[in-house]
Amino acid sequence: PYNTHGPAGLTGLTSATLATTAVDLPGRGSNNERKVQRYLIGAEGEFEAFGKSANWDVYAQYGRAELHEQLTNIQQTVKRNNALAAVFAPAGNPNNLPVGSIQCLINVNASTADDDPACRPLNLLGIGVADPAAIDYILGDPFRDQTLEQTVIGANLSLTPFATWAGDVSIAIGAEYRKEEIDGFVPAEFQPIFNPTTGASTSVWSVGNFRPSKGSYNVKEAYLETVVPLGFGLEFNGAVRGTDYSTSGYVTTWKLGATWQPIDDIRLRVTRSRDIRAPNLNELFQAGTANTSTVTNPFFPGGGRGTGTYGSSLSYLGTITGNANLRPEKADSWNIGAVFTPRFIPGFSLSADYFDIKVKQAIDSLSADDIVNRCFEGLADFCAAITPDPANPSRVLISRGQTLGDSGAG
C-alpha cells in the first residue's frame, strides 16, 4: 500500500518528504514578572496675594519598574536542525562514535569544526519516541530584563489677581520637569544574529529573539490657565502650555473654551484646542525583535518584486524597531456639548457632546502586509523597507513595524 509503482517507480528517487509531529515536545509558555516601586514627596500651602487667598504646591516623584519577560520551551533553530539531521555513524568518524549508531550528522561528518557534543538526534516520526536529551538540547527559555525609570519635579500656583464686573478672574501657573529612561539586558544567546554587511538580523529562536532597549529623554514644560467670568451666565476658559522635548524639540499646545448657563436647567459648552501626544520610550527606543512568516505577494505572478524566486506567498524575515526621529502627534479638536438638568425631574441629568478631531503626524506601527501592499501601490518609502535576503534567495528582509511620524516611513 505504500508503494504502488513497484521498484521501477523508485528509479531516480533521491529524497522523500515525510510529515512529522511535535507532540513529544512540551508546549510553549511564558514567565513574566513585573516589580514596580514609586516614591512621592510634596508640600502645599496657602497665602494671601492681591487681597485674595492663593494656593501653591510642589512635588517630586520617582518611579521604577523592573520587567522580566521570558518565554519557555522555545526551539533554538540551529540546534533543532542539528538534531534532525540524524545519520548512522560511519566507520572512522572523527569522534570515534559507535559505528551504525544514530548520531547527529555534525558529530560524525568529516569536519570537526561544527561538532557539538551536546547534540542528540531528535525523532519526530511518531509519539513517545523523542529522546528527552534531544528535547532538552533544542529547547530554551529566552528572556529579556528591562528597567524603566521616571523622575518628575513640579510646582503649581493658583491665585485670583483681579476681578471683572462679572466676578473674580482665576489664574493657575505651573512648571514641571520629567525624565523617562529605559535600560535592558538580553544574554547574547537569546538575541538575533546581526549581519553588519547586510544590516539584517537572523532569528535564532522560533519566537522571541529579544533585544535590549536603551534610551532616555527629558521634558521641560510650563503652563498658564485662566477662567474669566463675562456675565449673563457666560464664562471664558483658556490655557496654553509650552513643552520642550530633548528628543523632538519645542511644541506649544493651547485650549480656548466657553461655557454658558442661561438658566439653571441648561449648561452649554464649546472648546477648541491643539493637543499633542509625544512618542513613548518603546516607540522611540525599541531595539527590535525579529520574526519570520509569510504574506500574500501582490506582485505575483508578474512584475515588480514578485518575479523571479518569489511566489504567490512571500516569505520574509522581519525586524521591528523604534524610531528616534519621531515627532509628537498633533490634533486639532472641536468639542461642543450641553448638560440638561431639568428642575421638574429631580435627579435627572442628560449630557450630549459632539467631537471633531483631526490628527496630523500620527504615530503608528505597520505590519509586513501593510508594507508590501503599499509598496505594490507604488509608494517608494515602503519599497525601500523591503530588500532581498542575501542568505535566502526565496525570502526578503522587511524592516517591519517601525513607528511613523513626520519623518515619513521611518
Stockholm file with secondary structure:
# STOCKHOLM 1.0

chainA/1-410         PYNTHGPAGLTGLTSATLATTAVDLPGRGSNNERKVQRYLIGAEGEFEAFGKSANWDVYAQYGRAELHEQLTNIQQTVKRNNALAAVFAPAGNPNNLPVGSIQCLINVNASTADDDPACRPLNLLGIGVADPAAIDYILGDPFRDQTLEQTVIGANLSLTPFATWAGDVSIAIGAEYRKEEIDGFVPAEFQPIFNPTTGASTSVWSVGNFRPSKGSYNVKEAYLETVVPLGFGLEFNGAVRGTDYSTSGYVTTWKLGATWQPIDDIRLRVTRSRDIRAPNLNELFQAGTANTSTVTNPFFPGGGRGTGTYGSSLSYLGTITGNANLRPEKADSWNIGAVFTPRFIPGFSLSADYFDIKVKQAIDSLSADDIVNRCFEGLADFCAAITPDPANPSRVLISRGQTLGDSGAG
#=GR chainA/1-410 SS CCCSSTGGGGTTCCCCCCCCCCTTSCCCEECCEEEEEEEEEEEEEEEEETTEEEEEEEEEEEEEEEEEEEEESEEBHHHHHHHHCEEECCTTCTTCCCTTCEEEHHHHSSCSTTCCTTCCCCCCSSSSCSCHHHHHHHEECCEEEEEEEEEEEEEEEEEEEEEETTEEEEEEEEEEEEEEEEEEECCGGGSCEEETTTTEEECCBSSCCCCCCCEEEEEEEEEEEEEEEEETTEEEEEEEEEEEETTTEEEEEEEEEEEEEEETTEEEEEEEEEEEECCCHHHHHCCCEEEEEEEECTTTTSSGGGSTTCCSEEEEEEEECCCTTCCCEEEEEEEEEEEECCTTSTTCCEEEEEEEEEEESCCCBCCHHHHHHHHHTTCHHHHTTEEECTTCTTEEEEEESCBCBTTBCC
#=GC SS_cons         CCCSSTGGGGTTCCCCCCCCCCTTSCCCEECCEEEEEEEEEEEEEEEEETTEEEEEEEEEEEEEEEEEEEEESEEBHHHHHHHHCEEECCTTCTTCCCTTCEEEHHHHSSCSTTCCTTCCCCCCSSSSCSCHHHHHHHEECCEEEEEEEEEEEEEEEEEEEEEETTEEEEEEEEEEEEEEEEEEECCGGGSCEEETTTTEEECCBSSCCCCCCCEEEEEEEEEEEEEEEEETTEEEEEEEEEEEETTTEEEEEEEEEEEEEEETTEEEEEEEEEEEECCCHHHHHCCCEEEEEEEECTTTTSSGGGSTTCCSEEEEEEEECCCTTCCCEEEEEEEEEEEECCTTSTTCCEEEEEEEEEEESCCCBCCHHHHHHHHHTTCHHHHTTEEECTTCTTEEEEEESCBCBTTBCC
//
